[in-house]
């Protein structure tokens, strides 16, 4: 096969050329600078930078909090998508539009709003404080911020699949004597599974890299509530460019891996739905 | 999105009323706790000490220069990525070539890179210790801790928005209409302006709205390259951070409220564009049937 199949439309060379040039200048060249810079490091220095105890603790905080936030949104995202697609209630269209708020609201605004609300003397935090729950300036605060930031992903991946689900399947299952709960577990859930996992992976990937909403509420205590992106910033502030580069490379590799996982899930999802049609 | 096509379901394919109410109640409580209360609290905190302090925080010179820098950044970054998005979607959706899906993955890449890493890569290129740092210093060009760095970091984080909106849309539309226009004697550019552009205008606008919201609100990437020089290299989100860290909460939330307002306008515009795009699609289908 030739590189390009014949077409009567003009502009292939111009549009692809510009695309590749712009992509290289804005994305590929700067990212390769990171890899080259890390390549200049001695292996032992690199290993030391990415595995010192404070950095290891930050991986635990980042991945742990991201996982919990993604699980929370897996459950509540499914519930929210279900309610929005299947039930009717007043104000439904506003709630539907509001789901995208975390995409539209700048992360720093979300960060200071959540930190103020959940501080021990905040409007919500003071009541939680009475029962001994501390949210702001603890790892729990990080989970709250990440839950906010990644809220839309599962809702928006599940919603269209749920909308296209054929009612006939459920009717058939019911006529064969299945209970509502059995229908949900055996008929609906397996169909939604690829979309659910895609949304989960998107939420998790976004949470790992998140910075703006977290730093205000986290308290940023070493070994307890420091996230990995903050470690990069603090290395930069100490002019430790190599240390920052090493940790950034670890995050970049994780991002790549997540991107591949998400692509795989989307491919699986498309195949699943294609077969059903 | 939904709501209009909800025909009443038979009793076997929905839940009993109490279960429906319970599930709706839990879902709405979750929305209230995580979305509504934080949003409302931004405005409540901003107006806590009255209108006069609120306005004073906004007309103060540093706040004003942050607003101007934010607008400037968006005015440069969004059109650049708009042109890129159209070019990329034209190449990818209208032609078949090797390595296409790999190219799409690369275009999506900035979405999965942490904003902090996005800022760092430009520091490594243009910073004092970076690849081109010495050369830039010799020629007295400042990119990092200056406006160009802020623009570059913003272009990076908003890179995929328009392209990823247009690629699936243009793939779904095919190229029959463009081929017809060319056969009838239109030039390539005429075909693009008169046939393609009207077909993709809602998708284009949708991508621009999302890119603009991100460009004006970006924090992490911009924070790394900005250097936080008051009145010089602070965008609104960075100005909010400084005020907040100085315990100047009313001013911090006053500036944050502009961004929250921007978010609400974004959501409204997005809903309108979704509605308009659905209407256009329905109309096109009707024409196709006739």
Interface residues (C-beta under 8 A of the other chain):
Chain A: X1 X3 X4 X5 X7 X8 X9 X10 X11 X12 X14 X15 X16 X18 X19 X22 X23 X26 X27 X28 X29 X30 X31 X33 X34 X37 X76 X79 X80 X82 X83 X84 X85 X86 X87 X88 X89 X92 X93 X95 X96 X97 X98 X99 X100 X101 X102 X103 X104 X105 X106 X107 X108 X109 X110 X112 X113 X114 X116 X117 X123 X124 X147 X148 X151 X159 X163 X167 X170 X171 X174 X175 X180 X205 X208 X209 X210 X211 X212 X216 X229 X232 X233 X236 X239 X241 X244 X245 X248 X251 X252 X255 X256 X258 X259 X262 X263
Chain B: X1 X2 X3 X6 X9 X10 X12 X13 X14 X15 X20 X23 X24 X26 X27 X28 X30 X31 X34 X35 X36 X37 X38 X39 X41 X42 X45 X84 X87 X88 X90 X91 X92 X94 X95 X96 X97 X98 X103 X105 X106 X107 X108 X109 X110 X112 X113 X114 X115 X116 X117 X120 X121 X122 X123 X124 X125 X127 X129 X130 X131 X152 X155 X156 X159 X175 X178 X179 X182 X188 X192 X210 X213 X216 X217 X218 X219 X220 X223 X224 X236 X237 X238 X240 X241 X244 X249 X252 X253 X256 X259 X260 X262 X263 X264 X266 X267 X268 X270 X271
